[in-house]
């Protein structure tokens, strides 16, 4: 079954640097098949029959053992990623006003209190909608200028998170189909 691993916080600002060929080899050493990486931000598409939680734990442990990095790993099946893309609450019309939406993948479902805290702190034209374990972020003036950054959402929602742009999400979906 095709699976996508999203690594949080690698190759960002010179921290937790991992070359993609090394990352690929790490996944292959764990017994995963058809391993492919996409860009330098920790996106890995591969095949496995193992449950998502077991994959995440194994990869986190292997990175910690081999590289001494504490990296969080989030795993979604290709079907889940397709469903996430299909659930985009902003649609094509809203995306045409600025950048396409971003998806912040949450490592757990936020509590109702955390969601209320996020809603109370909203400012500006950018929008965020949390649906289960994903936060869809629409940045009308670019992601670099939004207050709705990955760090902001982690603090407000009290869960680890990792963000991907719409192009990356669709590239990973296509990679998982081939």
C-alpha positions as CSV (number, residue, x, y, z in Angstrom):
1,X,0.0,0.0,0.0
2,X,1.4,3.5,-0.9
3,X,2.2,5.6,2.2
4,X,3.5,9.1,2.6
5,X,5.7,10.1,5.5
6,X,6.0,13.8,6.3
7,X,9.0,14.7,8.5
8,X,8.7,17.7,10.7
9,X,11.5,20.2,11.0
10,X,14.3,18.7,8.8
11,X,16.4,20.9,6.5
12,X,14.9,24.1,7.9
13,X,17.2,27.0,8.6
14,X,20.3,24.8,8.5
15,X,18.9,22.5,11.3
16,X,18.4,18.7,11.2
17,X,20.1,18.4,7.8
18,X,19.4,15.1,6.0
19,X,20.3,14.6,2.4
20,X,17.4,12.9,0.5
21,X,19.6,9.9,-0.6
22,X,20.4,9.3,3.0
23,X,16.8,9.6,4.0
24,X,15.8,7.1,1.2
25,X,18.5,4.7,2.4
26,X,17.2,5.0,6.0
27,X,13.6,4.0,4.8
28,X,14.9,1.1,2.7
29,X,17.0,-0.2,5.7
30,X,13.7,-0.4,7.6
31,X,12.3,-2.7,4.9
32,X,10.1,-0.2,3.1
33,X,9.7,-0.7,-0.6
34,X,9.6,1.6,-3.6
35,X,11.0,4.5,-1.6
36,X,11.0,7.9,-3.3
37,X,11.6,11.4,-1.8
38,X,10.2,14.7,-2.9
39,X,12.1,18.0,-2.5
40,X,14.3,18.6,0.5
41,X,11.7,19.2,3.2
42,X,11.1,15.6,4.3
43,X,8.5,14.0,2.1
44,X,8.8,10.3,1.5
45,X,6.5,8.1,-0.6
46,X,6.9,4.3,-0.2
47,X,5.1,1.0,0.1
48,X,4.5,-0.9,3.3
49,X,2.0,-3.2,4.9
50,X,2.8,-1.8,8.4
51,X,0.4,0.4,10.3
52,X,1.0,4.1,10.2
53,X,1.9,4.4,13.9
54,X,4.5,1.7,13.7
55,X,6.1,3.3,10.6
56,X,6.2,6.7,12.3
57,X,7.8,5.2,15.5
58,X,10.3,3.1,13.5
59,X,11.5,6.1,11.4
60,X,11.7,8.5,14.4
61,X,13.8,5.9,16.3
62,X,16.1,5.2,13.3
63,X,16.7,8.9,12.7
64,X,17.4,9.4,16.5
65,X,19.8,6.4,16.5
66,X,21.7,7.2,13.2
67,X,21.7,11.0,13.2
68,X,20.9,12.0,16.8
69,X,17.9,14.1,15.7
70,X,14.6,14.2,17.4
71,X,12.3,14.4,14.4
72,X,8.6,13.9,14.5
73,X,7.2,11.8,11.6
74,X,3.6,11.9,10.4
75,X,2.3,9.1,8.2
76,X,-0.8,9.2,5.9
77,X,-1.9,6.7,3.3
78,X,-2.2,7.8,-0.3
79,X,-6.0,7.4,0.1
80,X,-6.0,9.7,3.2
81,X,-3.9,12.3,1.3
82,X,-6.4,12.3,-1.6
83,X,-9.3,12.7,0.9
84,X,-7.4,15.6,2.5
85,X,-7.0,17.3,-0.8
86,X,-10.6,16.7,-1.7
87,X,-11.8,18.3,1.6
88,X,-10.2,21.6,0.8
89,X,-12.8,24.0,2.3
90,X,-11.6,26.9,0.3
91,X,-12.1,25.6,-3.2
92,X,-10.5,26.9,-6.4
93,X,-12.3,30.3,-6.3
94,X,-10.8,31.3,-2.9
95,X,-7.4,30.1,-3.9
96,X,-7.4,32.4,-6.9
97,X,-7.3,35.5,-4.7
98,X,-3.8,34.7,-3.5
99,X,-1.7,31.6,-3.0
100,X,-3.3,28.2,-3.1
101,X,-4.1,26.9,0.4
102,X,-1.5,25.2,2.6
103,X,-2.3,22.2,4.7
104,X,-0.9,21.9,8.2
105,X,-0.9,18.3,9.2
106,X,-1.6,17.9,12.9
107,X,-0.1,15.0,14.9
108,X,-3.4,14.7,16.9
109,X,-6.8,16.2,16.9
110,X,-7.0,19.4,18.8
111,X,-9.3,19.8,21.7
112,X,-12.4,22.0,21.6
113,X,-10.7,24.4,24.0
114,X,-7.7,24.7,21.7
115,X,-9.9,25.3,18.7
116,X,-11.7,28.1,20.6
117,X,-8.3,29.6,21.5
118,X,-7.3,29.6,17.8
119,X,-10.6,31.2,16.8
120,X,-10.2,33.9,19.4
121,X,-6.7,34.8,18.2
122,X,-7.5,35.2,14.5
123,X,-6.5,38.5,12.9
124,X,-6.2,39.8,9.3
125,X,-7.4,38.5,6.0
126,X,-5.9,35.0,6.1
127,X,-8.1,32.1,7.0
128,X,-7.7,28.8,8.8
129,X,-10.2,26.0,9.0
130,X,-9.4,22.9,11.1
131,X,-11.0,19.7,9.9
132,X,-10.0,16.8,12.1
133,X,-6.3,16.4,12.0
134,X,-5.6,19.0,9.3
135,X,-5.7,22.8,9.3
136,X,-6.3,24.3,5.9
137,X,-4.6,27.7,5.7
138,X,-5.5,30.3,3.0
139,X,-2.8,33.1,2.8
140,X,-4.0,36.0,0.7
141,X,-0.6,37.7,0.8
142,X,1.7,34.7,0.8
143,X,2.7,32.1,3.5
144,X,5.8,34.2,4.4
145,X,3.6,37.0,5.6
146,X,0.8,35.1,7.4
147,X,0.5,35.0,11.1
148,X,-0.9,31.5,10.7
149,X,2.5,29.8,10.6
150,X,3.2,26.2,11.6
151,X,4.6,27.4,14.9
152,X,1.6,29.6,15.6
153,X,-0.8,26.8,14.9
154,X,1.2,24.4,17.1
155,X,1.1,26.8,20.0
156,X,-2.6,27.6,19.7
157,X,-3.7,24.0,19.0
158,X,-1.3,22.4,21.4
159,X,-0.2,19.7,19.0
160,X,2.8,19.1,16.8
161,X,2.3,20.0,13.2
162,X,4.0,20.1,9.8
163,X,2.9,22.2,6.9
164,X,2.9,21.5,3.1
165,X,1.9,23.7,0.2
166,X,-0.8,22.6,-2.3
167,X,1.8,21.8,-5.0
168,X,3.6,19.4,-2.7
169,X,0.4,17.7,-1.6
170,X,-0.6,17.1,-5.2
171,X,2.9,16.0,-6.2
172,X,2.9,13.4,-3.4
173,X,-0.5,12.2,-4.5
174,X,0.8,11.7,-8.0
175,X,3.9,10.0,-6.8
176,X,1.8,7.6,-4.7
177,X,-0.2,6.6,-7.8
178,X,2.8,5.6,-9.9
